[in-house]
Amino acid sequence: MTDNAAKSDSYALAGPEDFFDLLKPRVMSLVVFTAFVGMVAAPGGIHPLLGLVSILAIAVGAGASGALNMWWDADIDAVMSRTANRPIPAGKVRRGDAGAFGGFLSALSVVLLALSSNYLAAGLLAFTIFFYVVIYSMILKRATPQNIVIGGAAGAFPPVIGWAAVTGNAPLEAWILFAIIFLWTPPHFWALALYKQGDYERVGVPMMPNVKGDAATRQQILAYSIILFFAGLAPLATNIAGVIYGIAATGLGAGFLWFAYKVYQGTPEDHGPAKKLFGFSIFYLFGVFLALLIEKAVKYYV
């Protein structure tokens, strides 16, 4: 059987799970969680059913962004070891079908959020999808080593969208949550790029280690981690955080700094510290937002 024939057969066998994989469910779960925390942290409230629909709309929008990203990056995904098993390069979903699927879900998510909450939240979701697909995926990713710095804004919008869904506005508190994710993104992805730089080099994506070198990347990871430590404490200056959050953010921030320092001390041959930082960074982001959630629950019930 030829490769083309095999691929045609695999297309025929594509099922719902293959289209679900287009949505980048692991990324989507973090988006949903941070958006939910933004909704809970916001003053006032939203009807539970409308809140559920709003979260669903944000999840669909995040998934749509993932599908459109895979549609656009199908050529390089097929070359990179980290992404070669994604639905399009694996021959499970046609590239055109993935694009249509992502486009449909994008429109659906924005309309759904507008109906369940308000136009500001829907507009922010639409802008987030546009920013991730067009500004980051189509323009920045293959053009500049600052791709993930600027493009990271797309992943930082969910708590702002969640906040806006409840209140109809986006005050400073919401943008502080945005800043935490925005500053978290570069060290998170550069840690990955340090031990996957061969992948990026093969496809010509100018990630920081490939353009500025290993040592410069380690320095920037440490610099961003220091800034992130203080940004993680910024919610303490608002009414959305208290002692519980302060203890959690301090401990998690110190842990992040420790792993970043170990990366800074490392060598190009030793990928261990970068892998540990990448893993801890996910735990860090989940932890600080979970602390906000716990803080809100304690204030509500005490």
Secondary structure, DSSP 8 states (H G I E B T S, - for coil): --HHHHHHHHHHT--HHHHHHHT-HHHHHHHHHHHHHHHHHSSS---HHHHHHHHHHHHHHHHHHHHHHHHHTHHHHTTSTTTTTSTTTTTSS-HHHHHHHHHHHHHHHHHHHHHHS-HHHHHHHHHHHHIIIIIIIIIITTT-TTHHHHHTHHHH-HHHHHHHHHHSS--HHHHHHHHHHHHHHHHHHHHHHHHSHHHHHHHT---HHHHT-HHHHHHHHHHHHHHHHHHHHGGGGSTT--HHHHHHHHHHHHHHHHHHHHHHH--TT--HHHHHHHHHHHHHHHHHHHHHHHHHHHHHH-
